[in-house]
């Protein structure tokens, strides 16, 4: 129960918090289960990108997690129509990623099938909507006081840092896809460049949603971020 809020408002806030936690946990676990988990448990080599796990034994994990994220985003209702449409767009793009697979062993920019191009487009839109949440929807506004959030300045730092990391990861992936020569791409593929960039972006969005969902580990992190400010205020 959150103090100073009515029972009805509390129920709605707690519902939002539950969905945020579900989205954040899904994003946190997905690359770990696919990458290290697939390698340790099934002997699956690290793939060039997260989407390529569709063509491995972990297809159901990849598709199921993306569909779950889509459902969570569809159920998530924002505080205005712009946020609602961001959630709907995130839902549709997550379904596009899950249900329209990338062509096997292919460059995401050059596909042989229409489904492959739908997947690539959906992936870009999905990351863009996640950045929108971190940079514009989650940072402090009147809604924060309605939800009874503490340490808003530190939370905003987490949200905006998350959004910046997602954007920088998207810029790096775009440079890989649109700028680099085939030779450079082959060299970076040896280090699974796209996979690691996607992992960074997914964990950045997970950090924002877990913070907004007030999970225990996120709350500890927010409390730690308040220490420098508290120390400075005591010196004054």
N, C-alpha and C positions, 0 to 999 in steps of 0.2 A: 504494500500500500504506500502510495506517495502522499506525503502530508500536504495540506492546504488545497487539495483537489477534491471535487465531488466524487461520489462513488461511480457515477456513470463515466466521468472523465477518466478516472483511474482505470476503469475496465478498458477503455479505448487505448489509453497510453500503454498499458501492459500488453495489449494485443499487438500494437505497433512494435513494442520492444521485443516480443517473441519472434515476430517475422524478421526483424533486423538481425537478431541473433542467429536465426536459421540461415539467412543469406550469408552472414559473415562466416559461420562455421563451415558451410558448404564450400565457400571460396578458400578458406584456410586449408581444408583437407584435400581438395581436389588434386592440386599438383603433387602433394606428398604421396597420396595413394597411387597416382599414375606413374610418377617418376621413380623415386626410391622404392615404393611399394611394389610396383610392377617388376622392377629389376631384382629385388630380393626374393619375392615370393614366386614369381613366374619366369624369371630369367629373361624378361623382355628388355631389350636394349633401350636406352633413352632415345626418344623419337625427336625428329627435327622440330616439332611443335606439339603443343598439347592436343590439337585436333587430330593428329595422326594416330593417337591411341584408339580412335574409332576402328581402325583396321587391325587391332590386336585383341588379345583375350580380355582386355579391360574395356571393351566397347560399352558394355552395359553400365559400368561405373561412370564413364564419361557422359553417355546419353542420359542416364538417370539423374546425375547431379545437375546437368544443365536444364533438364526438364523441371527438376525440383526448384531450382533458382527461378525459372520462368513462372512457376506457379506462385512462389512466394512474392515475386514482384507484381503479379497480377492481383493478388490479394491485398497488396500494400496500398493504402490510400494516403495520399499526401495532404498537405494543408492548403493547397490551391490547385487549380486545374493544370497549371504548368507541371507541377510535381507529379500529378496523376498521369499525365500524358508521358512524362519521362519514364515512369514505372511501366506503363503499357508498352512503350517503345522498347524498354529493356526486356520485357517479357517476350515480345515478338522476336527480337533479335536473338535472345537465348534459345528460343525454339528453333530459329533458323540455323543456329550453330549445331544444335543437337540432332535435328531431323534431316538436314541437308549436308551430308558428309563431304569433306575435302577429298579430292581424288588421291588415291594412294601414291606415295613416293613422288609428290609433286610440289612445285613452287606455288604457294597460295595465289600468286599474281597470274599464273598461266595454268588454267584448268582445261581439261578436255570435255567437261560436262557442265551443263547449266547448274546442276546442284552444287558443283564445286565453287562456281562464282557466287551463288547465293550464300554459301557458307562464308566465303571470304568477306563479302559485303556485310553479312550479319555480324561477323566477328568485330569488324571495325565499328559498327553502330553500337554493339554491346559495350565495348570498352569506352566509347564516347559517352554513353549514358551513365556509366559508373563514374566517370570523371565529373559529369554534371552534378551528380549527387554530392560528391566530396567537395567540389568547389563552390556550388551555389545553393543546394537545398539543405545540406546539413549544418553549415556554419550558422552562428547565432542570429536570431531574429525574434520576433514576438512569440513564435511558437515555443522557443526554449523555455520561457517563463511559464507557459502553459503546461509544459511537461516536467517542470521542477528540476531541471538539470543544474548541477553544481559545477564550479570551476569552468565556466563557459569559455574563457580565453584559452585555457589549455586544450579543451576539446576542439576549439576552432583550429588550433595549431595542428592537431592530429588530422582533422578533416582536410585542411588545405594542403598539408604536406602529402597526404595520401593522393589528393587530386593532382598535385604537381608531379608526383612519381608516376602516376598513370599516364599523364600527358607526355612526359619525357620518354617513357617506355614506348608509347605509340609513335613518337617522333623517331626513335631508334629503329622500330620495326618498319616504319614507312621508308626510312633511309635505306634499310636493307632491301626492301621490295622494289623501290622505284629508282634508286640512285646507283647502287653497287653493281658492278659487272658480274657476269656468271662466275668468273674465277674467284672473286672475293666471296660470293655467296657460297661456293663449294667449300672454301676455306673455313668460313664461319659455321657452316653446317657441321663441320667436324667437331665443333665445340657446342653444337646444339643451341646456337645463338637465339633463335626465335623462341625455343622452349623456355630458356632462362628469362628472356624479356617478358614473356607471358606470365611466367611464375611471379616475377616481381610485381607486375601490374595486378595480378589476381590477389596477391597478398596485401598490396596497398589498399585495394578496395575492401578486402576482408577486415583490415585494421579499422577502416572508417566505420563499417557497419557494426563491428563488434563494439566499438566505442559508443556509437549511437544506441546500441542495444544494451549498454551498461553491463557487459559481462565482467566477471570478477577480475580477470587478468587485465582487461582494459581499464577498469576502475583503478587498479593498482598503478598502472602506467600513468594515468591522469594525475593521481595523487603525487607520484614522483615528480611530475613536471611542475607541480606547484611549489616544490621545495625551494628552488632559486628565488622565486618571487617572494615567498614568505621570509626568506633570509634577508633579502634586500629591504623589505618593509620593516623588519625588526631593527635594522641599522639606522633607519631614518629617525 
